[in-house]
Amino acid sequence: MSFAEPTPDLDAALRALADGNRRTILHVVRDGPCAVGEIAERAGLSQQTASHHLKVLRSAGLVSEQRDGTRRLYAVRTDGLAAVRSYLDGFWPAKLDALKRAAEAAARAAPGGGDG
């Protein structure tokens, strides 16, 4: 099994995702761009706190910022989440293989030896 070393992008994304407020903000903006005021209201945060967390999410590459007149709209950057997904996906093949082996062993040990 190969192991990919965490990258700076992955480390920044995981640090950003470690905060519950930031995960809430990502949930708010996952369906489309939102302004800071709307994000703050829906996340139950002050605008100053929401702005701070958005800055962290943006520098981690997890949200994008777009100007709309005087407003700034934030949206999820799915490509920013790709490093996290790729890292986590690396755990599944080994787990699925272990589950398959356990199920096959249980079937062999069951009455009838798994034939049928």
C-alpha positions, -999 to 999 in steps of 0.1 A, spaced: 0 0 0 14 34 -9 12 64 15 10 99 2 26 125 24 3 153 34 9 185 14 8 221 27 -26 224 9 -40 194 27 -26 205 61 -41 240 57 -75 225 47 -75 201 76 -66 229 100 -94 250 86 -119 222 88 -110 214 124 -131 244 135 -168 238 139 -177 274 129 -158 270 96 -176 237 89 -209 255 95 -199 283 72 -190 257 45 -225 242 50 -241 276 45 -223 284 13 -223 249 -3 -255 256 -22 -244 289 -37 -226 322 -31 -236 342 0 -226 376 14 -209 378 48 -240 392 65 -261 363 54 -234 338 63 -231 353 98 -268 353 103 -273 317 92 -242 305 111 -252 324 143 -220 344 143 -211 381 143 -201 395 110 -166 401 124 -163 365 135 -177 352 102 -152 374 83 -123 360 103 -133 324 95 -139 332 59 -104 346 56 -90 313 70 -112 292 47 -101 314 17 -64 311 25 -69 273 28 -84 273 -6 -118 261 6 -139 291 -4 -138 316 -32 -145 353 -30 -163 372 -57 -173 409 -58 -209 418 -66 -210 456 -65 -201 465 -29 -207 430 -16 -183 401 -14 -199 367 -21 -184 335 -8 -188 300 -23 -173 266 -17 -143 257 -38 -149 221 -45 -114 218 -60 -101 231 -27 -117 201 -10 -101 177 -35 -69 173 -15 -89 164 16 -111 139 -3 -81 123 -20 -64 119 14 -95 104 30 -102 82 0 -68 66 5 -81 49 37 -111 31 21 -94 4 0 -76 -11 30 -108 -9 51 -130 -24 24 -105 -52 18 -104 -60 55 -142 -60 57 -143 -83 27 -118 -107 43 -138 -107 76 -171 -114 58 -155 -142 38 -140 -157 70 -173 -155 88 -191 -171 58 -166 -200 59 -170 -204 97 -208 -204 95 -227 -237 95 -226 -250 59 -192 -234 53 -205 -207 31 -216 -231 3 -250 -228 -11 
